[in-house]
Amino acid sequence: MTCCEVMNQLGGEFSVDASDESDAKFAVKGTVCPWGTEQAKLNPILCRLTKGIISKVVSNVYDNARVETLKTMGHGDDCCYFEVFIPN
């Protein structure tokens, strides 16, 4: 998935984690922060920047896609987890 490739090129470790049966949504999971976990904890805007990058890449493929942040390492979670919703 292109959004994972972009985040990985920035130094993160992101992958597609799940997809529902109709492929209407999928999840992107990051286990290594491209900005550094400690930097993200000091600057939570970096978590929003990650979401923005994922949103932009996804919107280039799917019109009206929506990305929700469920977890971030910057907020002390064990990973970053974003759900992507694609309208029918």
Secondary structure, DSSP 4 states (H G I P E B T S, - for coil): -HHHHHHHHTT-EEEEEEE-TTSSEEEEEEEE-TT-HHHHHH-THHHHHHHHHHHHHHHTTSTT-EEEEEE-GGGT-SSEEEEEE---
